[in-house]
């Protein structure tokens, strides 16, 4: 199958190194402490955050750090005529773990001991890149909830099909069976927090494809800075005092009592 035509356009009209359109909405779930809807092309995800709050199961408490929990799911209508996956399947469990570990890398859990933070992510419409969209939605929801973070972690995928690097794969490209790389990235700290790859690539090609995914992460971060900078300029949490650097902000932000 030809994924890039002779004129240099992909099936959805994009250039090989062009991202899909990004859209985001903050505060989509009024009863949650923080929430967001994030769209990457036709992929649409909603995330809700509850906490920090008292740990419900004391046996799960992790020393003097906050407990981060994550639950990922796909709405039955999200994939149209494609095969529906049962709730709680192996893929959902694996993606829940990936999102949780990625979020733990950016949350300042030491500032919120003996508490838990619950992250719920649901795919409303799937067209490739759902893992990245979930991470982007979750990080916006955490920021909306005022959770202290080292940086806003962003995510994007890239692939290598028919000897051509492609940025931000859609469903057709993602399901083609070629190598694809998903990256989670802290843009202000220039640090990779997530790296997953399906199939194998020569080292020199892998480095190019991974760097392409990182550039996609930076593009997501730029979008957030331009459109939703208000969500991370000021953050406060009762009973805690400290400081941290927010994504896209060159100065240190004080975390003070409400």
N, C-alpha and C positions, 0 to 999 in steps of 0.2 A: 504494500500500500504506500502511496506517495503522500508524505506528511507536509512537504514543502514543494510547491509547484515551481516550474522553471522561472517564473517571475519573482520568486522569493517570498511567497505568501503561504501561510499555513491554512488549514481547512476552515478556521474561523476568521480568516482575514488578517491575522497578525503577522508581523515579521518574526523570524526565529528568536530574536532577543527582546521581544516586546511582551510586556505583562498584560494581563486582562485588566479591565476597569475595576478599580477598588471603590467600595462604598462602605460606610460605617455609621452606625447610630448608637448613641450612648443613652442609657436609662430606659431600655426597652421593656424591662420588667419592674414596674414601680415598687412591688413588695420586696424585691431583693435588695441587699445592701449595695450591690453594684451589678450592672448588666450591660450587654452590648450585642448588637447585630453586626456581623461582618460579612461582606460579600466580595468574592473574587470571581469576576465574570458571572456565570450562572450558578456558582456555588454559594450557598447562603447558610450561615451558621448563627445560632443564638447562644449566648453564654450568660449564666447568672451566678453570682457569688454571694454566699452567706457567711458572715463572720467578719472579724474574729469573734468567736463565742466560746463559752465553756465547753471543754471536751466532754462529749456524751459518754464515750466508753473509756473509762480511766485506764483500762489495760492497753489502749492504743497510744497513750501519752508518750511523747518523745522527749525525755529530759526537760531542759529549759528552753524548748523551742516549740513553735506552733506546729500543729499537725495539719498537713495539707491533704485533702481528699478530692478525688475527681471522678466524675461519672460521665461517660460519653455514650451517646445513643444516636440513632438515625430514625427520623420520622418515617413511618411506613410509606408515606406518599413522596418521600424525598427522591426516589430513584425512578419514578414513573413505571415503565413496564419491565424494568430490570428485576432480577431476582431479589426478593426481600430477605434480609438477614434477621434471624430471631434475636430478640432482646437478650443481652447477656452472653452473646456468642464470643468465641475466642478473639476475633478481631476487635470487638468493642472493648474487651478486657485489656488487650494489648495497647490500643490507642489511649484508653484511660490512663494506663501506666505511663505512657510516653508524655502525655500532656502534664500529668502530675509532676514527673521528674523535671520537665522543662520549666514549669512554674516554680518549683522549689529552688531552682538555680538562680532565680531573680528575686524571690520574696525574702525580705529580711526577717526570717522566722525567729531569730534570737530576740527581736524586739517585742515579741508577743508570746511569752512563755505560757504554758498550760492553757492554750486556746486551740481551736480548730478552725480551719477555713475550708468551706465546701465549695467546689467548683462544678457546676453542671453545664454540660455542653451538648447541644443537639443540632444535628444537621437537618435543616429544613428543605434544602435542595442540593443535590449532589451532581457536580459536573467536573470531577477531578480536583485534586488539591485540597480535599476535605481536611486532612490532618493539619496542613498549614493554616487554613481558614479557622480551624478550631483554636489553635494556639493564638492567633491574632485576636480572635474574639475574646478568649479568656484573659489575655493580658489587658485588653481595654476594660473588661468587666472588673478586674482586680484594681485597676487604676481608678475606675469610677467608684469603687467601694472604699477608696482611700487606704488601700493596703500598702505599707511601706515596701518599696522595691529598689533594688540596685539600679535597675534600668527596665525599660519596656522591652520584653523579648518579642521579636517578630520572626515570622517564618515564611519560607517560600520553597518551591521545588523546581528542579530542572531535570532534563533528560537528554538522552543521546539516541536519536532515531535516524536511521538511514545515513549514518556518518555525519549527522548535523546536530549540534547542541541546541536545545530548545528550552526556553524559560517559561516557568509557570504552566505546567502541563494541564490540558483539559481532560475530560473523561476518555475521549477516543485515543488521545496520545498516551495517557496514563495506562490504559488497558491494552496497549499494543504489545506489551511484554518486553520492551527494551529497558536498558538501565535507566534508573531515575534516582535522584538524590533529593532528600528533604533535609533542610537545615533550619535550626533555630539559632537566632543570633541576637546578642546584646549590642546594639549599634554604638552607644556612647562608650562602652567599655571595649569594643572591638573583640568580642569573645564569642566563640561558638559553644552553644549549650546543648545542641541536638544535631546528630548526624546519622542519617539512615540511608542505606542504599540497597536497592534490589538489583540482582544480577552482578556481573563483574565488568570492570573497565581497566584498561591499561593505566598505569599511574599517571602519565602525562595528560591523558584525556580526562581521568577522574579529577585531577586538580583544576582543569579548566571548567568542567561541569559544576564542581563544588563552588568555585569562585563565582560562577554565574548565579547559582542559588543565593550566595551571600549578597550579590548585588541586588537581587530581588528582595531580600530581607531589608536592605537599606532603602529601597524604593518604598516599601511598606512603611518603614519608620518615617521617611520624609512625608508621606501622605498623612500619617498620624500627627506629625509636628505641625503641618500646615493647616489641617482641618480640625484637630481636636486637642490643641495645646493646652486648653483650659483644664483638662482633666488631671494633669500632673504638675501644674505649676505650684499648687499648694496642697498639702496633705496633712491631716492631723488625726491623732488617735488618743482617746482618754488615757491618762496615767502614764504616757510614754514621752520621753524627751530624747531627741537624738538628731542626727542629720544624715542625709544621703543625697546622692546625685541623681536627678531625674533625667529621663531620656530627652535629649534635645535641649537641655538646659545647661548652660555653661557654668552657672554658679551653684553653690550648695544651698539646699533648701532645708530650713529648720522644721523638724517635726515637733510640734508643741501641743500642750494640753488644750482641749476645747474649752 
